[in-house]
Amino acid sequence: MSWIDTKAHEALARIREAKENQVYPFFKQFESGGLHTSIDGKPIVNFSSNDYLGLTTHPKVKEASKKAVDQYSCGLSSSRVQATTVAHVELEERLADWFGYEACLLFTTGYQAMVGTIMSLADKDTTIILDNLSHACILDGTFMAAGTPRNAPEIRFFNHNSARSLRRCLRTRERKNALVCIEGIYSLDGDEANLLELLDAVDEDENAVLVCDDAHGTGTLGKGGRGIFEKYDVKDRIPVVVSTFSKTFGGIGGILLGERDVVDHVKNMARSFLFSASLPVPIVAAASTILDMLVEDGEGLVAELHEKSAYMRKSLTDIGFDLGMSDTHIMPVMCNEERKALFTHLAMLESGVMLVPIVYPGVKKGEERLRLNVTRGHSKEDMEKLLELLETYGNAFMILSGEELAPYEG
Ligand SMILES: Cc1ncc(COP(=O)(O)O)c(C=O)c1O
């Protein structure tokens, strides 16, 4: 055995134990796509999906992808530098137009879009200032930039959503320029960015700019679903928006929006764009079809999501669940104990409802929760079933009473 086998074996101890105890909750194998699927032949309603408008399996979306397979197949065998199609460029132009930005660049994933954007914009004259609950793609882009020889930016963190803490970072930074990175909605807590106060802090500083990762706000916030900048009517104060096709847009892919020169600069600099294969055209076609739907009736689609989400929030809080910091359609059910989250997940899954547990190290110990995302694609019956089951198991596993579970005696 080499050292890598030893290392892997030791690192996997916790996962091995969870598997032996039959409570390992991840990598369940779906047998079809969409919110209504099956696992091991058993029907499942997925309440942890990010298919926020429920359009991933829309017949028009599938049809468009199938047509694109006929014309382009599934892969283009190279990066965008030598594998760009008219479909990529057309969608970039349409997205820029719909969001209201001068230019757009498509990446192969949202993760790559954020990593590439940060690495292209930050240099030794920059302080990157991050919310302390930032997504991995923001952290990884920052840490990779910090590892660039002779050109590393400074890094600072501010307390989650605190304009006061952000101002302190801006005031005490050691580099001339500041790149402040936030998210429109924080997906583990389901809370919106404290956007207006953070923007005021950024705007007071002539060398600070804001980058907003709106992966979870796209399609869910703003009247027409353009995201958090539409909701607060502040597009002109946010020079760079990054988003994804992996939630509302029914596929996979990253979106960068900004001024033409900024987008062109990233296009020519971002290693995660230049050195990774281009987005498959069937995926481009799926996203383009969902964009058609947003153009046609974004307001109606978003309103339906909000209606369902308001119903779910009221029902969950009436039952007595703690939804933490959530103020959006993402409503984590706080369990605050790992076993409560794991046991409830398993019991719900047995009964046909999937709620993925989020445990340490995804969140701090004592802040374990179940990921509950309401989407436009969930029916009234889906929601009633979820509520009934969650109340039953919330009582059985003492999530509702808050009492500690009895110690495990193996
Ligand atoms: C806030 C945020 N940014 C970026 C991403 C990455 O997006 P993608 O799945 O397109 O790589 C995610 C996905 O989970 C996310 O939650």
The ligand as an SDF file (V2000), in Angstrom:
LIG
                    3D

 16 16  0  0  0  0  0  0  0  0999 V2000
  -23.6190   30.3860   -4.9280 C   0  0  0  0  0  0  0  0  0  0  0  0
  -23.1730   29.4130   -5.9680 C   0  0  0  0  0  0  0  0  0  0  0  0
  -22.2980   29.8220   -6.8970 N   0  0  0  0  0  0  0  0  0  0  0  0
  -21.8570   28.9920   -7.8590 C   0  0  0  0  0  0  0  0  0  0  0  0
  -22.2770   27.6850   -7.9030 C   0  0  0  0  0  0  0  0  0  0  0  0
  -21.6900   26.7670   -8.9370 C   0  0  0  0  0  0  0  0  0  0  0  0
  -22.5220   26.6340  -10.0040 O   0  0  0  0  0  0  0  0  0  0  0  0
  -22.3400   25.3970  -11.0110 P   0  0  0  0  0  0  0  0  0  0  0  0
  -23.1680   24.2920  -10.4810 O   0  0  0  0  0  0  0  0  0  0  0  0
  -22.8680   25.9630  -12.2800 O   0  0  0  0  0  0  0  0  0  0  0  0
  -20.9080   25.0740  -11.0840 O   0  0  0  0  0  0  0  0  0  0  0  0
  -23.1990   27.2290   -6.9890 C   0  0  0  0  0  0  0  0  0  0  0  0
  -23.6690   25.8420   -7.0760 C   0  0  0  0  0  0  0  0  0  0  0  0
  -23.9550   25.1610   -6.1780 O   0  0  0  0  0  0  0  0  0  0  0  0
  -23.6500   28.0990   -5.9820 C   0  0  0  0  0  0  0  0  0  0  0  0
  -24.4960   27.6850   -5.0480 O   0  0  0  0  0  0  0  0  0  0  0  0
  1  2  1  0
  2  3  1  0
  2 15  2  0
  3  4  2  0
  4  5  1  0
  5  6  1  0
  5 12  2  0
  6  7  1  0
  7  8  1  0
  8  9  2  0
  8 10  1  0
  8 11  1  0
 12 13  1  0
 12 15  1  0
 13 14  2  0
 15 16  1  0
M  END
$$$$
